[in-house]
């Protein structure tokens, strides 16, 4: 085995004399978690909502008149309260 300056001599000797037959075979079990039916449905609903917002036509809105339910006091009302 060639000498490598970054590898210690002890490690080079271990690698040169390594016996691969001493390794044990293992079975790898991969867990593939698929999304549940509820997750898929909620994602579809969310996607439809986002598409509805993006393609919204503001010309379909009706004009609404706003009315002030709690008007601000006028100067006269403020002066009357200060005098009282």
Buried (B, 14 or more C-beta within 10 A) or exposed (E): EEEEEEEEEEEBEEEEEEEEEEEEEEEEEEEEEEEEEEEEEEEEEEEEEEEEEEEEEEEEEEEEEEEEEEEEEEEEEEEEEEEE
